[in-house]
């Protein structure tokens, strides 16, 4: 989970094994690098299938050489000297290297390359473990081949956990793209059969990376005709094919309809409705009708069509992008227009302020803004009251906030969707999946100059479809982590149901959020250490595996293990519930169990003995759990 550089000499011994750990229905990447004091021609990689001791085989394993992106400048305001030492960050701040430099990102399509002497070449290996794959250890090998050298063999070991991630996505993800980007990059005529084939490849790629919301340019896809008598008609053929292409691929969570109004970001720019392109059915002449005239019947028709297709509940309509304190009243005027003419379609927008008088259904504040006014947003957009709260990042924030810029560590992107889970934020939006492509020459995929490096796109146009990046792969890792947290919470809820009312005081998400809190404290305070993140992910997996083993048992502590306990004396409250007939010991001392299975114990911690050990036993089955506290 680290970016490398062509001039970096790998430290330590070569890896003895390329190790993976994951659940079924999960993708898992790993990386190794090749370096030689002499140039090597024709370098390539050969991967074997992975086989378990029981003979089960996994064949969905592939590799890519990682390419480098030239960086002329860094993300703004991340090189300040006052960043040094904060949260153990590098002296330059968030960035991993000062420009000019080359940053690893695209997963190249080339299967054979020539390696220059004393140059580091990263190789990215991805394993996909299909649903239903038996748990266990799977082994195989990677062979590094080249002209004039003996094969270098790297053993591969994959541990498949005895659980699998759900097929459904439990949070929403959208990354914006434009159909023109795909058409131009692959030289296919817009809405031709070749275009639809290519779009299907992009839809499949998005689904494989757990994107479940499709940014839908509805006013471009719907053809509006003026009939002979002056009435209007609507052709939804392209719209339906576009939406169905993504639905069939698995991007089927939400239909995100593009904006009806001009952006609300700038204070002194007049806000208004976009016009509607109308074609005279008899003459073929095309005119643009003002939005005030063209949008009311079009919005009404769109809502009716969505309802007929069974898509209305999935649809969300953007009003005007990024309203703020100065422009929110202008936004409300446009939103009232949308609600009047399409009352059944939810509204969504990226915002930087709360206070929308019920006109906004899906609020997507900038992460920085959400952190600053978190309670106001949470109160206004309560998830159970028909509202939703997402967050977004774009050109900002930077500094202490995580983002997906090229010169940021991958760990920043890895923790992004931990924040979705820990702060009960149900979706994430970013504007840049395919933007900025117009500035590349087919080989030099440099970042779009007018944005922080990497902000404009996560994928690249390949020869026959999308070309992935290590950032795109890492975002999928973060989304899969989200599902781990959700799975532990769901298992906890099921056990609560079995244990009865005595378990009511214990929140179903207590332990999952306690585990996540070891890495993420706030939107701007989180651990970037790669080993720490992997360690916590393994802890999360182990608790998913163990939680529903007998004897069933749940407990919580006050405070939780992430909060230091002060001497005075240092005490914690331990509250739990067990199955009927179970016995419980805390630090070797048996505790009293109430008739309903509940118990409460006050535990005094010692400065040199802050581990609390809980033992539960019933019918010869035993479970031991330890919690470690910091005493200050």
ZISULZI-V500201 format. One record per pair of residues at least 24 apart in sequence whose C-alpha atoms are under 8 Angstrom apart, sorted by sequence separation. I is the first residue (numbers start at 1). J is the second residue. D is the distance in whole Angstrom. If there is no record, write none. Layout:
i=I j=J d=D
i=I j=J d=D
This chain:
i=74 j=98 d=7
i=135 j=159 d=7
i=136 j=160 d=5
i=332 j=356 d=7
i=335 j=359 d=6
i=363 j=387 d=8
i=367 j=391 d=6
i=432 j=456 d=4
i=433 j=457 d=4
i=434 j=458 d=7
i=437 j=461 d=8
i=488 j=512 d=6
i=515 j=539 d=8
i=553 j=577 d=6
i=554 j=578 d=7
i=575 j=599 d=6
i=576 j=600 d=6
i=607 j=631 d=6
i=73 j=98 d=8
i=74 j=99 d=6
i=135 j=160 d=5
i=136 j=161 d=7
i=335 j=360 d=8
i=355 j=380 d=7
i=361 j=386 d=7
i=362 j=387 d=6
i=363 j=388 d=6
i=364 j=389 d=6
i=365 j=390 d=7
i=366 j=391 d=6
i=367 j=392 d=6
i=431 j=456 d=7
i=432 j=457 d=5
i=433 j=458 d=5
i=434 j=459 d=6
i=515 j=540 d=7
i=553 j=578 d=5
i=575 j=600 d=4
i=587 j=612 d=6
i=588 j=613 d=8
i=606 j=631 d=8
i=607 j=632 d=8
i=9 j=35 d=8
i=73 j=99 d=5
i=134 j=160 d=7
i=135 j=161 d=5
i=136 j=162 d=8
i=216 j=242 d=8
i=354 j=380 d=7
i=361 j=387 d=5
i=362 j=388 d=5
i=363 j=389 d=5
i=364 j=390 d=5
i=365 j=391 d=5
i=366 j=392 d=5
i=367 j=393 d=6
i=432 j=458 d=7
i=433 j=459 d=6
i=434 j=460 d=7
i=486 j=512 d=8
i=552 j=578 d=6
i=553 j=579 d=7
i=574 j=600 d=6
i=575 j=601 d=6
i=586 j=612 d=7
i=587 j=613 d=5
i=588 j=614 d=8
i=605 j=631 d=8
i=72 j=99 d=5
i=73 j=100 d=6
i=133 j=160 d=8
i=135 j=162 d=5
i=216 j=243 d=8
i=322 j=349 d=7
i=323 j=350 d=8
i=324 j=351 d=7
i=325 j=352 d=8
i=332 j=359 d=7
i=361 j=388 d=6
i=362 j=389 d=6
i=363 j=390 d=6
i=364 j=391 d=5
i=365 j=392 d=6
i=366 j=393 d=6
i=485 j=512 d=6
i=551 j=578 d=8
i=552 j=579 d=6
i=573 j=600 d=7
i=574 j=601 d=5
i=586 j=613 d=6
i=587 j=614 d=6
i=588 j=615 d=8
i=71 j=99 d=6
i=72 j=100 d=5
i=134 j=162 d=7
i=135 j=163 d=8
i=317 j=345 d=7
i=319 j=347 d=7
i=321 j=349 d=6
i=322 j=350 d=5
i=323 j=351 d=5
i=324 j=352 d=5
i=325 j=353 d=6
i=328 j=356 d=8
i=362 j=390 d=7
i=363 j=391 d=8
i=364 j=392 d=6
i=485 j=513 d=8
i=512 j=540 d=7
i=551 j=579 d=7
i=573 j=601 d=6
i=574 j=602 d=6
i=585 j=613 d=8
i=586 j=614 d=5
i=1 j=30 d=7
i=71 j=100 d=5
i=72 j=101 d=7
i=214 j=243 d=8
i=316 j=345 d=6
i=317 j=346 d=6
i=318 j=347 d=6
i=319 j=348 d=7
i=320 j=349 d=7
i=321 j=350 d=6
i=322 j=351 d=4
i=323 j=352 d=6
i=324 j=353 d=6
i=368 j=397 d=6
i=573 j=602 d=5
i=574 j=603 d=7
i=585 j=614 d=6
i=586 j=615 d=7
i=1 j=31 d=8
i=70 j=100 d=7
i=71 j=101 d=5
i=315 j=345 d=6
i=316 j=346 d=5
i=317 j=347 d=5
i=318 j=348 d=5
i=319 j=349 d=7
i=321 j=351 d=7
i=322 j=352 d=6
i=323 j=353 d=7
i=367 j=397 d=7
i=390 j=420 d=8
i=572 j=602 d=6
i=573 j=603 d=6
i=584 j=614 d=7
i=585 j=615 d=5
i=70 j=101 d=6
i=71 j=102 d=6
i=129 j=160 d=8
i=315 j=346 d=7
i=316 j=347 d=5
i=317 j=348 d=6
i=318 j=349 d=5
i=366 j=397 d=8
i=485 j=516 d=8
i=551 j=582 d=7
i=571 j=602 d=7
i=572 j=603 d=5
i=584 j=615 d=6
i=585 j=616 d=7
i=70 j=102 d=4
i=71 j=103 d=7
i=132 j=164 d=8
i=214 j=246 d=7
i=312 j=344 d=7
i=313 j=345 d=8
i=316 j=348 d=6
i=571 j=603 d=5
i=572 j=604 d=7
i=584 j=616 d=5
i=69 j=102 d=5
i=70 j=103 d=6
i=131 j=164 d=7
i=312 j=345 d=7
i=368 j=401 d=8
i=571 j=604 d=4
i=572 j=605 d=8
i=583 j=616 d=6
i=584 j=617 d=7
i=68 j=102 d=6
i=69 j=103 d=5
i=391 j=425 d=7
i=570 j=604 d=6
i=571 j=605 d=6
i=582 j=616 d=7
i=583 j=617 d=5
i=68 j=103 d=5
i=69 j=104 d=6
i=390 j=425 d=5
i=569 j=604 d=7
i=570 j=605 d=5
i=582 j=617 d=6
i=583 j=618 d=7
i=68 j=104 d=4
i=69 j=105 d=7
i=175 j=211 d=8
i=389 j=425 d=5
i=390 j=426 d=5
i=391 j=427 d=6
i=392 j=428 d=5
i=393 j=429 d=7
i=394 j=430 d=6
i=569 j=605 d=8
i=570 j=606 d=7
i=582 j=618 d=5
i=67 j=104 d=6
i=68 j=105 d=6
i=69 j=106 d=8
i=173 j=210 d=8
i=174 j=211 d=6
i=214 j=251 d=7
i=388 j=425 d=8
i=389 j=426 d=6
i=390 j=427 d=4
i=391 j=428 d=5
i=392 j=429 d=5
i=393 j=430 d=6
i=394 j=431 d=7
i=581 j=618 d=6
i=582 j=619 d=8
i=66 j=104 d=6
i=67 j=105 d=6
i=68 j=106 d=7
i=173 j=211 d=5
i=174 j=212 d=7
i=176 j=214 d=8
i=177 j=215 d=7
i=212 j=250 d=7
i=213 j=251 d=6
i=214 j=252 d=8
i=388 j=426 d=7
i=389 j=427 d=7
i=390 j=428 d=5
i=391 j=429 d=6
i=392 j=430 d=6
i=394 j=432 d=8
i=66 j=105 d=6
i=67 j=106 d=5
i=172 j=211 d=7
i=173 j=212 d=6
i=174 j=213 d=5
i=175 j=214 d=8
i=176 j=215 d=6
i=178 j=217 d=8
i=212 j=251 d=4
i=213 j=252 d=7
i=216 j=255 d=7
i=218 j=257 d=6
i=219 j=258 d=8
i=299 j=338 d=8
i=303 j=342 d=6
i=390 j=429 d=7
i=66 j=106 d=6
i=67 j=107 d=6
i=172 j=212 d=6
i=173 j=213 d=6
i=174 j=214 d=6
i=175 j=215 d=7
i=211 j=251 d=6
i=212 j=252 d=5
i=213 j=253 d=5
i=214 j=254 d=7
i=215 j=255 d=7
i=216 j=256 d=6
i=217 j=257 d=6
i=218 j=258 d=7
i=302 j=342 d=8
i=66 j=107 d=5
i=67 j=108 d=6
i=169 j=210 d=7
i=172 j=213 d=7
i=174 j=215 d=7
i=210 j=251 d=8
i=212 j=253 d=5
i=213 j=254 d=5
i=214 j=255 d=5
i=215 j=256 d=5
i=216 j=257 d=5
i=217 j=258 d=5
i=300 j=341 d=6
i=303 j=344 d=7
i=350 j=391 d=8
i=65 j=107 d=6
i=66 j=108 d=6
i=203 j=245 d=7
i=204 j=246 d=8
i=207 j=249 d=6
i=212 j=254 d=7
i=213 j=255 d=6
i=214 j=256 d=6
i=215 j=257 d=6
i=216 j=258 d=6
i=299 j=341 d=6
i=300 j=342 d=6
i=303 j=345 d=7
i=350 j=392 d=7
i=64 j=107 d=5
i=65 j=108 d=6
i=169 j=212 d=7
i=203 j=246 d=5
i=207 j=250 d=5
i=213 j=256 d=7
i=215 j=258 d=7
i=299 j=342 d=6
i=64 j=108 d=6
i=65 j=109 d=8
i=207 j=251 d=5
i=297 j=341 d=8
i=518 j=562 d=6
i=64 j=109 d=7
i=65 j=110 d=7
i=200 j=245 d=6
i=204 j=249 d=5
i=206 j=251 d=7
i=296 j=341 d=6
i=511 j=556 d=8
i=517 j=562 d=7
i=64 j=110 d=8
i=65 j=111 d=7
i=199 j=245 d=8
i=200 j=246 d=7
i=203 j=249 d=6
i=204 j=250 d=7
i=407 j=453 d=7
i=510 j=556 d=7
i=514 j=560 d=7
i=64 j=111 d=7
i=191 j=238 d=8
i=203 j=250 d=8
i=204 j=251 d=8
i=405 j=452 d=7
i=406 j=453 d=5
i=514 j=561 d=7
i=203 j=251 d=7
i=405 j=453 d=6
i=406 j=454 d=5
i=506 j=554 d=8
i=514 j=562 d=7
i=200 j=249 d=7
i=405 j=454 d=5
i=406 j=455 d=8
i=506 j=555 d=7
i=404 j=454 d=7
i=405 j=455 d=6
i=506 j=556 d=6
i=404 j=455 d=7
i=503 j=554 d=7
i=226 j=278 d=7
i=488 j=540 d=8
i=224 j=277 d=7
i=225 j=278 d=6
i=226 j=279 d=6
i=227 j=280 d=7
i=228 j=281 d=7
i=491 j=544 d=8
i=495 j=548 d=7
i=499 j=552 d=8
i=223 j=277 d=8
i=224 j=278 d=5
i=225 j=279 d=5
i=226 j=280 d=5
i=227 j=281 d=6
i=228 j=282 d=7
i=66 j=121 d=7
i=223 j=278 d=7
i=224 j=279 d=6
i=225 j=280 d=6
i=226 j=281 d=6
i=227 j=282 d=7
i=485 j=540 d=7
i=488 j=543 d=7
i=492 j=547 d=7
i=65 j=121 d=7
i=66 j=122 d=5
i=223 j=279 d=8
i=225 j=281 d=6
i=255 j=311 d=8
i=264 j=320 d=6
i=265 j=321 d=7
i=395 j=451 d=6
i=481 j=537 d=7
i=484 j=540 d=7
i=488 j=544 d=5
i=491 j=547 d=7
i=65 j=122 d=6
i=66 j=123 d=6
i=219 j=276 d=7
i=260 j=317 d=8
i=263 j=320 d=5
i=264 j=321 d=5
i=265 j=322 d=5
i=395 j=452 d=6
i=484 j=541 d=7
i=487 j=544 d=7
i=491 j=548 d=7
i=495 j=552 d=7
i=65 j=123 d=5
i=66 j=124 d=7
i=257 j=315 d=7
i=259 j=317 d=7
i=260 j=318 d=7
i=261 j=319 d=6
i=262 j=320 d=6
i=263 j=321 d=5
i=264 j=322 d=5
i=265 j=323 d=5
i=413 j=471 d=7
i=495 j=553 d=8
i=496 j=554 d=8
i=64 j=123 d=6
i=65 j=124 d=6
i=255 j=314 d=6
i=256 j=315 d=6
i=257 j=316 d=6
i=258 j=317 d=6
i=259 j=318 d=4
i=260 j=319 d=5
i=261 j=320 d=5
i=262 j=321 d=7
i=263 j=322 d=7
i=264 j=323 d=5
i=265 j=324 d=7
i=267 j=326 d=6
i=271 j=330 d=7
i=416 j=475 d=8
i=495 j=554 d=8
i=63 j=123 d=7
i=64 j=124 d=5
i=254 j=314 d=5
i=255 j=315 d=5
i=256 j=316 d=5
i=257 j=317 d=5
i=258 j=318 d=5
i=259 j=319 d=5
i=260 j=320 d=7
i=261 j=321 d=8
i=263 j=323 d=8
i=264 j=324 d=7
i=267 j=327 d=6
i=271 j=331 d=8
i=395 j=455 d=6
i=414 j=474 d=6
i=418 j=478 d=7
i=484 j=544 d=8
i=63 j=124 d=5
i=64 j=125 d=7
i=253 j=314 d=7
i=254 j=315 d=6
i=255 j=316 d=6
i=256 j=317 d=6
i=257 j=318 d=6
i=258 j=319 d=8
i=259 j=320 d=6
i=266 j=327 d=8
i=273 j=334 d=7
i=394 j=455 d=7
i=410 j=471 d=7
i=413 j=474 d=7
i=414 j=475 d=6
i=417 j=478 d=5
i=421 j=482 d=6
i=570 j=631 d=7
i=63 j=125 d=4
i=254 j=316 d=7
i=256 j=318 d=7
i=259 j=321 d=7
i=265 j=327 d=7
i=272 j=334 d=8
i=413 j=475 d=6
i=416 j=478 d=7
i=417 j=479 d=6
i=420 j=482 d=8
i=492 j=554 d=8
i=5 j=68 d=8
i=62 j=125 d=6
i=63 j=126 d=6
i=264 j=327 d=6
i=414 j=477 d=7
i=415 j=478 d=6
i=418 j=481 d=7
i=553 j=616 d=8
i=61 j=125 d=7
i=62 j=126 d=6
i=234 j=298 d=8
i=264 j=328 d=8
i=364 j=428 d=8
i=410 j=474 d=7
i=414 j=478 d=5
i=417 j=481 d=8
i=418 j=482 d=6
i=421 j=485 d=7
i=565 j=629 d=7
i=567 j=631 d=7
i=61 j=126 d=6
i=62 j=127 d=7
i=364 j=429 d=7
i=413 j=478 d=7
i=417 j=482 d=6
i=421 j=486 d=8
i=551 j=616 d=7
i=564 j=629 d=7
i=565 j=630 d=6
i=566 j=631 d=6
i=567 j=632 d=6
i=45 j=111 d=8
i=61 j=127 d=4
i=264 j=330 d=8
i=551 j=617 d=7
i=561 j=627 d=7
i=563 j=629 d=8
i=564 j=630 d=5
i=565 j=631 d=5
i=566 j=632 d=5
i=44 j=111 d=6
i=60 j=127 d=6
i=61 j=128 d=6
i=234 j=301 d=8
i=264 j=331 d=7
i=404 j=471 d=7
i=551 j=618 d=6
i=561 j=628 d=6
i=562 j=629 d=7
i=563 j=630 d=7
i=564 j=631 d=6
i=565 j=632 d=6
i=44 j=112 d=5
i=60 j=128 d=6
i=561 j=629 d=5
i=564 j=632 d=6
i=43 j=112 d=5
i=44 j=113 d=7
i=60 j=129 d=7
i=561 j=630 d=8
i=42 j=112 d=6
i=43 j=113 d=5
i=506 j=576 d=8
i=551 j=621 d=6
i=42 j=113 d=5
i=43 j=114 d=6
i=58 j=129 d=7
i=550 j=621 d=7
i=551 j=622 d=7
i=41 j=113 d=7
i=42 j=114 d=5
i=43 j=115 d=7
i=550 j=622 d=8
i=551 j=623 d=7
i=41 j=114 d=4
i=42 j=115 d=8
i=261 j=334 d=7
i=503 j=576 d=7
i=550 j=623 d=8
i=40 j=114 d=6
i=41 j=115 d=6
i=503 j=577 d=6
i=39 j=114 d=8
i=40 j=115 d=5
i=502 j=577 d=6
i=39 j=115 d=6
i=40 j=116 d=7
i=39 j=116 d=5
i=40 j=117 d=7
i=38 j=116 d=7
i=39 j=117 d=4
i=56 j=134 d=8
i=499 j=577 d=7
i=38 j=117 d=4
i=39 j=118 d=8
i=499 j=578 d=7
i=35 j=115 d=8
i=36 j=116 d=8
i=37 j=117 d=5
i=38 j=118 d=7
i=58 j=138 d=8
i=499 j=579 d=6
i=36 j=117 d=6
i=37 j=118 d=5
i=57 j=138 d=8
i=172 j=253 d=7
i=35 j=117 d=8
i=36 j=118 d=6
i=172 j=254 d=8
i=35 j=118 d=6
i=36 j=119 d=7
i=35 j=119 d=6
i=36 j=120 d=8
i=52 j=136 d=7
i=53 j=137 d=7
i=169 j=253 d=8
i=35 j=120 d=5
i=52 j=137 d=6
i=53 j=138 d=7
i=34 j=120 d=6
i=35 j=121 d=6
i=52 j=138 d=4
i=33 j=120 d=6
i=34 j=121 d=5
i=51 j=138 d=5
i=52 j=139 d=6
i=33 j=121 d=5
i=34 j=122 d=6
i=50 j=138 d=5
i=51 j=139 d=5
i=33 j=122 d=4
i=34 j=123 d=8
i=50 j=139 d=5
i=51 j=140 d=7
i=32 j=122 d=6
i=33 j=123 d=6
i=50 j=140 d=5
i=31 j=122 d=7
i=32 j=123 d=5
i=49 j=140 d=6
i=50 j=141 d=8
i=422 j=513 d=6
i=31 j=123 d=6
i=32 j=124 d=7
i=48 j=140 d=6
i=49 j=141 d=8
i=421 j=513 d=8
i=31 j=124 d=5
i=47 j=140 d=8
i=48 j=141 d=6
i=30 j=124 d=6
i=31 j=125 d=6
i=47 j=141 d=6
i=48 j=142 d=7
i=422 j=516 d=7
i=502 j=596 d=6
i=29 j=124 d=7
i=30 j=125 d=5
i=47 j=142 d=5
i=422 j=517 d=8
i=501 j=596 d=8
i=502 j=597 d=7
i=503 j=598 d=7
i=6 j=102 d=8
i=29 j=125 d=6
i=30 j=126 d=6
i=46 j=142 d=6
i=47 j=143 d=6
i=502 j=598 d=5
i=5 j=102 d=7
i=29 j=126 d=4
i=45 j=142 d=7
i=46 j=143 d=5
i=5 j=103 d=6
i=28 j=126 d=6
i=29 j=127 d=6
i=45 j=143 d=6
i=46 j=144 d=7
i=418 j=516 d=7
i=499 j=597 d=8
i=4 j=103 d=7
i=5 j=104 d=7
i=27 j=126 d=7
i=28 j=127 d=5
i=45 j=144 d=5
i=46 j=145 d=8
i=3 j=103 d=7
i=4 j=104 d=6
i=27 j=127 d=6
i=28 j=128 d=6
i=44 j=144 d=6
i=45 j=145 d=6
i=3 j=104 d=6
i=27 j=128 d=4
i=43 j=144 d=7
i=44 j=145 d=5
i=419 j=520 d=7
i=3 j=105 d=8
i=26 j=128 d=6
i=27 j=129 d=6
i=43 j=145 d=6
i=44 j=146 d=6
i=418 j=520 d=7
i=25 j=128 d=7
i=26 j=129 d=6
i=42 j=145 d=8
i=43 j=146 d=4
i=419 j=522 d=8
i=25 j=129 d=5
i=26 j=130 d=7
i=42 j=146 d=5
i=43 j=147 d=7
i=415 j=519 d=8
i=419 j=523 d=7
i=24 j=129 d=5
i=25 j=130 d=5
i=41 j=146 d=6
i=42 j=147 d=6
i=415 j=520 d=7
i=23 j=129 d=7
i=24 j=130 d=6
i=25 j=131 d=4
i=40 j=146 d=6
i=41 j=147 d=5
i=50 j=156 d=8
i=22 j=129 d=8
i=24 j=131 d=5
i=25 j=132 d=8
i=40 j=147 d=6
i=24 j=132 d=7
i=40 j=148 d=8
i=50 j=158 d=8
i=24 j=133 d=6
i=7 j=118 d=7
i=8 j=119 d=8
i=9 j=120 d=7
i=415 j=526 d=8
i=7 j=119 d=6
i=8 j=120 d=7
i=6 j=119 d=5
i=7 j=120 d=6
i=6 j=120 d=4
i=5 j=120 d=7
i=6 j=121 d=6
i=412 j=528 d=7
i=411 j=528 d=5
i=4 j=122 d=7
i=411 j=529 d=7
i=409 j=528 d=8
i=411 j=530 d=6
i=402 j=523 d=8
i=401 j=523 d=6
i=402 j=524 d=7
i=401 j=524 d=5
i=400 j=524 d=5
i=401 j=525 d=8
i=400 j=525 d=7
i=18 j=154 d=7
i=20 j=156 d=8
i=22 j=158 d=8
i=24 j=160 d=7
i=17 j=154 d=6
i=18 j=155 d=6
i=19 j=156 d=6
i=20 j=157 d=6
i=21 j=158 d=6
i=22 j=159 d=7
i=23 j=160 d=5
i=24 j=161 d=7
i=16 j=154 d=7
i=17 j=155 d=5
i=18 j=156 d=5
i=19 j=157 d=5
i=20 j=158 d=5
i=21 j=159 d=5
i=22 j=160 d=5
i=23 j=161 d=5
i=24 j=162 d=8
i=26 j=164 d=8
i=15 j=154 d=7
i=16 j=155 d=7
i=17 j=156 d=6
i=18 j=157 d=6
i=19 j=158 d=6
i=20 j=159 d=6
i=21 j=160 d=6
i=22 j=161 d=6
i=23 j=162 d=7
i=24 j=163 d=6
i=25 j=164 d=6
i=26 j=165 d=7
i=17 j=157 d=7
i=21 j=161 d=7
i=23 j=163 d=6
i=24 j=164 d=4
i=25 j=165 d=6
i=23 j=164 d=5
i=24 j=165 d=6
i=25 j=166 d=7
i=23 j=165 d=7
i=25 j=167 d=7
i=371 j=522 d=8
i=371 j=523 d=6
i=368 j=523 d=7
i=367 j=523 d=7
i=185 j=437 d=8
i=181 j=434 d=7
i=172 j=426 d=6
i=173 j=427 d=6
i=174 j=428 d=6
i=175 j=429 d=6
i=176 j=430 d=6
i=177 j=431 d=7
i=181 j=435 d=7
i=171 j=426 d=5
i=172 j=427 d=4
i=173 j=428 d=5
i=174 j=429 d=5
i=175 j=430 d=5
i=176 j=431 d=5
i=177 j=432 d=7
i=170 j=426 d=8
i=171 j=427 d=5
i=172 j=428 d=6
i=173 j=429 d=6
i=174 j=430 d=6
i=175 j=431 d=6
i=176 j=432 d=6
i=177 j=433 d=5
i=178 j=434 d=7
i=181 j=437 d=7
i=175 j=432 d=6
i=176 j=433 d=5
i=177 j=434 d=5
i=178 j=435 d=8
i=181 j=438 d=8
i=175 j=433 d=5
i=176 j=434 d=7
i=177 j=435 d=7
i=205 j=466 d=7
i=202 j=465 d=7
i=209 j=472 d=8
i=201 j=465 d=6
i=202 j=466 d=6
i=209 j=473 d=7
i=201 j=466 d=7
i=198 j=464 d=8
i=209 j=475 d=8
i=210 j=476 d=6
i=198 j=465 d=6
i=209 j=476 d=5
i=210 j=479 d=7
i=186 j=461 d=7
i=185 j=461 d=6
i=186 j=463 d=8
i=186 j=464 d=8
i=182 j=461 d=8
i=186 j=465 d=8
i=105 j=406 d=8
i=103 j=406 d=7
i=103 j=407 d=7
i=94 j=399 d=6
i=93 j=399 d=7
i=94 j=400 d=7
i=97 j=407 d=7
i=96 j=407 d=6
i=95 j=407 d=5
i=96 j=408 d=6
i=95 j=408 d=5
i=96 j=409 d=6
i=170 j=483 d=7
i=94 j=408 d=6
i=95 j=409 d=7
i=169 j=483 d=8
i=94 j=409 d=8
i=165 j=480 d=8
i=170 j=486 d=8
i=166 j=483 d=8
i=165 j=483 d=7
i=165 j=484 d=7
i=78 j=398 d=7
i=77 j=398 d=7
i=78 j=399 d=5
i=76 j=398 d=8
i=77 j=399 d=7
i=165 j=487 d=8
i=75 j=398 d=8
i=75 j=405 d=7
i=75 j=407 d=7
i=74 j=407 d=7
i=106 j=459 d=7
i=109 j=462 d=7
i=106 j=460 d=7
i=109 j=467 d=7
i=108 j=467 d=7
i=107 j=467 d=6
i=108 j=468 d=8
i=106 j=467 d=7
i=107 j=468 d=5
i=106 j=468 d=6
i=107 j=469 d=5
i=106 j=469 d=4
i=107 j=470 d=7
i=105 j=469 d=5
i=106 j=470 d=6
i=105 j=470 d=5
i=104 j=470 d=8
i=105 j=471 d=7
i=70 j=444 d=8
i=69 j=444 d=7
i=71 j=446 d=7
i=69 j=445 d=6
i=70 j=446 d=6
i=71 j=447 d=7
i=76 j=452 d=7
i=69 j=446 d=6
i=75 j=452 d=5
i=69 j=447 d=8
i=74 j=452 d=7
i=75 j=453 d=6
i=74 j=453 d=7
i=73 j=453 d=8
i=161 j=541 d=8
i=71 j=453 d=7
i=163 j=545 d=7
i=162 j=545 d=7
i=161 j=545 d=8
i=66 j=470 d=8
i=3 j=409 d=7
i=2 j=409 d=7
i=3 j=410 d=7
i=2 j=410 d=6
i=1 j=410 d=6
i=2 j=411 d=8
i=1 j=411 d=7
i=87 j=525 d=7
i=87 j=526 d=8
i=87 j=527 d=7
i=29 j=473 d=8
i=28 j=477 d=7
i=27 j=477 d=8
i=26 j=480 d=7
i=1 j=474 d=8
i=2 j=530 d=8
i=1 j=530 d=7
